[in-house]
């Protein structure tokens, strides 16, 4: 089975590293799927979920907020300003943040909270 090496790094830490069969991330051009052998890519990483299908059949989901994505020679780097794995997200805290953002009419904070909730439990994310 073909695989690619993935590094998901936030400004403050390495979030996840390993082998994958496909990674889907939101870029400036829209949602982009990267598989082994993909043409080289360098793009802006937008706020959105990142889904990594691991070579053992598992799925890793992260909430990512800004950064860059780079792919060449079957090595994918996701360099994010902020990134959290789904199992690291406190759902109750994210729900409170969403409600506060809505009451403050803060669309940017609302989007971040929606992405965190999507990653944590699969809520529908508005485009």
Buried (B, 14 or more C-beta within 10 A) or exposed (E): EEBBBBBBBBEEEEBBEBBBBBBBBBBEEEEBEBBBEBEEBEBEBBBBBBBBBBEEEEEBBBBBBBBBBBBEEBEBBBBBBBBBBBEEBEEEEBBEBBEEBEEEEBEEBBBBBBBBBBBBEEBEBEE
